[in-house]
Amino acid sequence: MINKKAQSEVITTVLIILLVLAAVIIVWQVVGGTVSKGAKQVEAKTACLELVLDIAKINTATNEITVTRKTGSDNTVVSNLKFLVEGISVDASPKDSNKGTNLDVLDSKIWIVTPVPDSTASPPTTDDGLTKGQKVEVAPTLADGTQCDVLASANAP
């Protein structure tokens, strides 16, 4: 004879185990996606942390800024640079556009910036050139689109 009480306990136990497994799968779908996105963001920001840029020279007469990439992994591709003058983003293009916008390790490039904000005006306006004492900052953009924080700053001589 089959014990019906024992059989129902086995069925109940199997159902509880299946419900727990279903709950774990549902929770992992939500948590796993979040963890994966967070890991990608951490990886991108880690690439930014290993970069060192230097503003080697600022020429106020020609609006040229020479930027040198000191360190960083060869696998970390700096695809462009974002320039800020007095905290305001400005347009910039490489002086030698044939060489593109990538900045390799131990590479230097000259960038021409324009227009440049005049923070002494009230309200602030833009003019055509860098002026003495203006704070220039550089933030790299990686090939995957990650915008790093400012990694180099200098005042125009």
C-alpha positions in Angstrom: 0.0 0.0 0.0 1.2 3.5 -0.9 1.2 5.9 2.0 -0.8 8.9 0.7 0.5 11.2 3.4 4.1 10.6 2.4 3.3 11.0 -1.3 1.6 14.4 -0.7 4.6 15.6 1.4 7.0 14.7 -1.5 4.8 16.6 -4.0 4.7 19.6 -1.7 8.5 19.5 -1.3 9.0 19.3 -5.1 6.6 22.2 -5.7 8.3 24.4 -3.0 11.7 23.6 -4.6 10.4 24.6 -8.1 8.9 27.8 -6.7 12.2 28.7 -5.1 14.1 28.0 -8.3 11.6 30.2 -10.3 12.0 33.0 -7.7 15.8 32.8 -8.0 15.7 32.9 -11.8 13.4 35.9 -11.7 15.6 37.8 -9.2 18.8 37.0 -11.1 17.3 38.4 -14.3 16.8 41.7 -12.6 20.0 41.7 -10.5 22.2 40.2 -13.3 21.4 43.0 -15.8 22.2 45.7 -13.2 25.4 44.0 -12.2 26.5 43.6 -15.8 25.8 47.3 -16.6 27.7 48.4 -13.5 30.7 46.2 -14.3 30.9 47.7 -17.8 30.8 51.3 -16.3 33.5 50.4 -13.8 35.6 48.9 -16.5 35.3 52.1 -18.7 36.1 54.4 -15.7 39.1 52.3 -14.8 40.5 52.9 -18.3 40.1 56.6 -17.6 41.9 56.3 -14.3 45.0 54.9 -15.9 45.3 57.8 -18.4 47.6 60.7 -17.8 47.4 63.8 -20.1 49.5 66.9 -20.0 49.0 70.3 -21.5 52.5 70.8 -22.8 51.9 74.3 -24.4 49.3 76.9 -24.9 49.8 79.5 -27.6 47.3 82.4 -27.1 48.3 84.0 -30.4 47.2 81.1 -32.5 44.7 79.4 -30.1 46.8 76.3 -30.2 47.0 73.8 -27.3 49.5 71.0 -27.4 48.4 67.9 -25.4 50.6 64.9 -24.6 49.4 61.5 -23.6 51.8 60.3 -21.0 50.5 56.8 -19.9 47.6 54.4 -20.3 47.2 51.0 -21.8 47.8 50.6 -25.6 44.3 49.0 -25.6 42.7 52.2 -24.3 42.0 54.2 -27.4 41.6 58.0 -26.8 39.4 58.9 -29.8 39.0 62.6 -29.0 39.6 65.3 -26.5 37.1 67.6 -24.9 38.4 71.1 -24.1 37.0 73.5 -21.5 38.1 77.1 -21.2 37.1 78.7 -17.9 34.8 75.7 -17.4 32.9 76.1 -20.7 33.2 73.5 -23.4 34.7 74.8 -26.6 35.1 73.5 -30.1 38.5 72.0 -31.0 40.0 70.3 -33.9 43.5 68.9 -34.5 45.9 71.2 -36.3 46.9 68.3 -38.6 43.6 66.8 -39.5 45.2 64.1 -41.6 46.4 62.4 -38.5 42.9 62.1 -37.0 41.8 62.7 -33.4 43.2 59.6 -31.7 45.9 60.2 -29.1 48.2 57.3 -28.6 50.5 56.6 -25.7 53.5 59.1 -25.7 51.9 61.0 -28.5 51.5 64.8 -28.8 49.0 66.7 -30.9 48.3 70.3 -31.4 44.6 71.3 -31.2 43.1 74.6 -32.3 40.2 75.8 -30.1 37.6 78.3 -31.0 35.4 80.1 -29.9 36.8 80.9 -26.5 34.7 82.2 -23.6 35.5 85.5 -22.1 34.6 85.0 -18.4 35.5 88.6 -17.5 32.5 89.9 -19.5 29.2 90.3 -17.9 27.4 88.2 -19.1 30.2 85.9 -20.3 30.7 86.1 -24.1 32.9 84.4 -26.6 35.7 86.0 -28.6 38.1 84.5 -31.1 41.2 83.8 -29.0 42.7 82.5 -25.8 43.7 85.2 -23.4 46.3 85.3 -20.7 45.3 83.6 -17.4 42.4 81.6 -18.8 42.1 78.1 -17.3 42.2 75.4 -20.0 41.2 71.8 -19.1 41.2 68.6 -21.2 39.0 65.5 -20.8 39.6 62.5 -23.1 36.8 60.6 -24.8 37.4 56.9 -25.3 36.6 54.9 -28.4 33.6 53.3 -26.7 32.1 56.7 -26.1 33.1 57.0 -22.4 33.7 60.6 -21.5 36.4 60.8 -18.8 36.7 63.5 -16.2 39.2 66.4 -16.7 42.7 64.9 -16.6 44.9 68.0 -17.3 44.6 71.7 -16.7 46.8 74.7 -17.1 46.5 78.5 -17.3 47.2 80.3 -20.5 50.5 82.2 -20.3 
